[in-house]
């Protein structure tokens, strides 16, 4: 394939339309504070790979007949995250997904195959896709109350487990809830299971946002394999800022081996949800990991946490009752006027909005947001 061959030129009108879209995206990115995507990693150095149809079909750890893949880079990415999540040395497996919804689906699928009679316990602050995944998999489930800060209500979990002691529990832990970035404590969940003498269970950690930087926090949250998780989902387009959705699914290999199927057509074993997968996203994640390194990744979370503290302080100085969970990038406050929410693309639910201080967010952006809130009359608490 000649990657230098250009497509026929667009008409002047079509070129203008595309340029307008690009200009609009640049403007919108400058006022995007409500959703967890990072814009500070430049992936354009990999643009030449757009000249190939890269398909990471099947298990990235097995040979495959289709050679236009980035399995080698995918394996390095998965090993990086296996190390950061303290996966058991000889009992882990993973792959790069289309995003954390797929990673959560994968974890729940493994749980169902491991404990077919199990009941899933998840909190009311879980991501909306959790119920969708449970519907796909036809899994029994019970919703657990959340505490005011968004964390799972452990007393309600304990009571619910006591009522259904006959069914093995599958606990869906949120390592950063959608609106409040609350983190369920896997260690506490395990202690409850131990107190109730429940020895057959499965814990999945939905670490979509926080999984990218939780290994660099001090004190370290209780969320990974060493803490008791059996599978973990992490997003790649959030903290790592890939320009298209992707994620990492990690699991204990003993559970993955239950679902593997040999596929003659592709000459390999498929242990994934979708089979054919984007071959560009593993390369992008590999690039971010290697170009930034541990030092750069830690510097990004340190900077983001400082910006979150600045945001909370600026909002409070303006008379707005802002707050955040410990070591969170998410600053929560009463929703301002609709025009402000729309301009800054603030996620809003039940009268609260939030700013997520990703590594690219600046003090100047926060200052402009606060000024807009004050000009609009503040928030409900002002």
Buried (B, 14 or more C-beta within 10 A) or exposed (E): EEEEEEEEEEEEEEEEEEEEEEEEEEEEEEBBBBEBBBBEBEBEEBEEBEEBEBBBBBBBBBEBEBEEBBBEBBBBBBEBBBEBBBBEEEEBBBBBBBBBBBBBBBBBBBBBBBBEEBBBBBBEBBBEBBBEBBEEBEBEBBBBBBBEBBBBBBEBBBEBBEEBEEBBBBBBBBBBBBBBBBBBBBEBBBEBBEEBEBEEBBBBBBBBBBBBBBBBBEEBBBBBBBBBBBBBBBBBBBBBBBBEBBBBBBBBBBBBEEBBEEBEEBBBBBBBBBBEBBBBBBBBBBBBBEEBEEEBBBBBBEBBBEBBEBBBEBBBEBEBEBBBBEBBBBBBBBBBBEEBBEBBEBBBEEEBBBBBBBBBBEEEBBEBBBEBBBEBEBBEEB
